Amino acid sequence: MSKVSVIGSMSCQEGKADEMEKVLTKMTDVVRGQEGVHVYSYHRDENDKFWFFALMDSQEAVQNHANVPGMAEVMQEAMPLMAAPPEMATCTPVAEIGLS
């Protein structure tokens, strides 16, 4: 089965980007070592919008991601900082360098 990419973005409330960055760092710590996760990263642009990229072994790994111990607690911290719900897409890599 092909690997699965999850790509997304989220905007945070004005003045909350530094706090959001700390929460997203906690989220990566929660996910660290999760079976089936190869890449899990957040990126901040010059407008304080956050971008997300993950590469996982399978759709099952994507589904298991939500159940990682500690994930619900960190999401509870992130939700009040968001200006709108995150936008996420799940897709299949078709051409890449360095993701294998």
C-alpha positions as CSV (number, residue, x, y, z in Angstrom):
1,M,0.0,0.0,0.0
2,S,1.2,3.5,-0.8
3,K,2.2,6.0,1.9
4,V,-0.2,8.7,2.8
5,S,0.5,12.4,3.1
6,V,-1.6,14.8,5.2
7,I,-1.2,18.4,4.3
8,G,-3.0,21.3,5.9
9,S,-3.1,24.8,7.3
10,M,-4.5,26.7,10.2
11,S,-4.8,30.3,11.2
12,C,-4.6,31.4,14.8
13,Q,-6.2,34.3,16.5
14,E,-4.3,37.6,16.3
15,G,-1.5,37.8,18.8
16,K,-1.6,34.0,19.6
17,A,1.0,32.7,17.1
18,D,3.8,32.3,19.7
19,E,1.5,30.4,22.0
20,M,0.3,28.3,19.1
21,E,3.9,27.5,18.2
22,K,4.5,26.1,21.7
23,V,1.3,24.0,21.5
24,L,2.3,22.6,18.1
25,T,5.7,21.7,19.5
26,K,4.0,19.8,22.3
27,M,1.9,18.0,19.6
28,T,4.9,16.8,17.8
29,D,6.4,15.5,21.1
30,V,3.1,13.6,21.6
31,V,3.4,12.0,18.1
32,R,7.1,11.3,18.3
33,G,7.7,7.6,18.0
34,Q,4.1,6.8,16.8
35,E,4.2,3.7,14.7
36,G,3.7,4.4,11.0
37,V,4.6,8.2,11.2
38,H,7.7,9.1,9.1
39,V,7.4,12.9,9.0
40,Y,5.3,15.1,11.2
41,S,5.9,18.8,10.9
42,Y,4.4,22.3,11.4
43,H,5.7,25.4,9.6
44,R,5.0,29.1,10.3
45,D,4.8,31.6,7.5
46,E,5.4,35.4,7.7
47,N,1.7,36.0,8.3
48,D,1.6,33.7,11.3
49,K,-0.3,31.0,9.4
50,F,0.7,27.5,10.3
51,W,1.2,24.8,7.7
52,F,1.2,21.1,8.4
53,F,2.8,18.1,6.6
54,A,2.9,14.5,7.7
55,L,3.9,11.3,5.9
56,M,2.5,8.1,7.2
57,D,2.7,4.4,6.3
58,S,-1.0,4.0,5.6
59,Q,-4.5,5.3,6.1
60,E,-4.6,3.1,9.2
61,A,-1.7,5.1,10.6
62,V,-3.5,8.3,9.9
63,Q,-6.6,7.1,11.7
64,N,-4.5,5.8,14.7
65,H,-2.9,9.2,14.9
66,A,-6.0,10.7,16.5
67,N,-5.9,8.1,19.3
68,V,-2.3,8.6,20.4
69,P,-2.2,9.1,24.2
70,G,-2.0,12.8,24.9
71,M,-3.3,14.0,21.6
72,A,-6.8,15.0,22.9
73,E,-5.3,17.1,25.6
74,V,-3.0,19.0,23.3
75,M,-5.8,19.5,20.8
76,Q,-7.8,21.0,23.7
77,E,-5.0,23.6,24.1
78,A,-4.8,24.3,20.4
79,M,-8.5,24.8,19.7
80,P,-9.0,28.1,21.5
81,L,-6.0,29.6,19.7
82,M,-7.4,28.9,16.2
83,A,-9.2,31.6,14.3
84,A,-11.0,28.9,12.2
85,P,-11.1,25.1,11.9
86,P,-7.9,23.7,10.3
87,E,-8.0,22.8,6.7
88,M,-6.6,19.3,6.0
89,A,-6.2,17.1,3.0
90,T,-5.2,13.5,2.8
91,C,-3.4,12.4,-0.4
92,T,-1.0,10.0,-1.9
93,P,2.6,11.0,-2.9
94,V,3.2,10.6,-6.6
95,A,6.6,12.1,-7.1
96,E,9.2,12.9,-4.4
97,I,12.7,13.2,-3.3
98,G,13.7,12.1,0.2
99,L,10.4,10.8,1.5
100,S,11.0,7.1,0.8
